[in-house]
Each structure stands twice: as structure tokens, then as C-alpha cells.
Amino acid sequence: MNANVRKMIFVECDCGSSQSLAEVDWISDFAKSEPRLKGAVVYAPVEKGEAVRAELQAFANRPLVKGIRRNLQGEREAEFGLRPEFIAGVKVLAEFGFTFDLCIRHEQLRSVAEVAKRVPQVTFVLDHFGKPDVRGKKIEPWAKDLKTLASLPNVVCKISGLTTEADWKNWRSKELKFYFEHALECFGFNRLMFGSDWPMATLATTYGRWIETVQELFSFATEADQIKLFQTNAERIYRV
């Protein structure tokens, strides 16, 4: 299918700490030949607290960088993000206008809600619906915790990554319907944005099929809301 992609945001690929700047320079160089690439969300070890400022300054000198992601889904400790140094590091993002992407497991939703509450000056982007247990057909406590997180005005939700939480080979859009509806109920179309989760999504879907699924499950949306979902919300949040 022709997805008519006019702008793209690169999101870090869980690189090692020593590779973060090299990854930014690589994607910045690639953007010279790919004009649709308008921004990047990159890795920074915010758990270093105030000491992360030097790395953030280096990113600020690279105009493509719009936000930071410190992957939390691999941390065993559900409240890792509530460590004082982590909170201190996230607060520094505000000095540079960077967003913070939240890639977490669903059981971490409550703790990241507390992080977002403590740092209201930063915009948080929840990746992949907060990874509910679609495969296990579980709704709670994800649904309740998502509502708590969405009550904070500085949090938005990315419509992405849901098929890899389902049965990779046998999922159907009807299995995803509740999660779409609940995310919309919690955030509204002003705080939802489309995400591809490419190439990880290819474990369970094609890019085209994911777009078609989102369009199907939000087929009732007005044209104005469709534009917000697929374009203008991301432009506003990532400043592109």
C-alpha cells in the first residue's frame, strides 16, 4: 500500500550507552539523503541524574534530536524510574525542551505515572499503549493504571506496538478493539499519535496491515481527528 509518509521520527534502537552519540550522528547523516526524516528520539542514561546534562547538551547541538528514551521495560525493578537520580535526570530534559518516551511493561504504569507527576515540565510519550497483555486477554490492572497515567496532562500515548503483544501469527483486529477504545477514552484524539514500531512490528504484522488496522478501529473518527492522530499531534509534540 502507499502510506504517503511525509514525515518520520527515528526512535533509538536500545543501543549501548557508549554508542548513543554515534547513533545520533549516524541518523543525522542519513537524514541528509532522506528528507522525510524530521526528528529523533535518542538514548540517554538519565539515571545519572544531573551528570546527564553534558550528554543532553551534546544532543541539543544536533537539531534532529527532539526527545530522549531510556528504555525501562528491561528493568526488573518496577519502580526503577522512581530512583532519585532518575527523577533528577528526567528533570534536566526540560532545560533542553526534550520529550521523554516511556517504553515500559504494563506493570510499570503506576510507577511511571508517579514520575510524570513529579516532572510536570516534561512531556512524556507512552510507547505501545503501555504494552498490555493482549496475548493473555487481560485488561486489568492495565486499564485502570492507564487511566491514572492519562489523568496527567503532560502525558500522551503512541498507538503502536500492540500486535507484538498479541499472538504474532494469529491476531485479529477484533482482539485489539478494547485496547484502542480504552486508550481513546483515556487520552482523547488530542493526545494520541500513530507509531509504526518498525521494524520490531514486523514480527507480527506488515507496516501496511498495521496502518489498515488503526484506520479500521478508528474508522468512526472525523477527518480532523484522523489528521491529529496521523500527523499534527506528532508534529506538535516532537516539534517538527
Summary of the structure (lengths in Angstrom):
residues: 240
radius of gyration: 17.1
end to end distance: 24.9
largest distance: 47.3
contacts: 755
relative contact order: 0.11
helix: 52%
strand: 12%
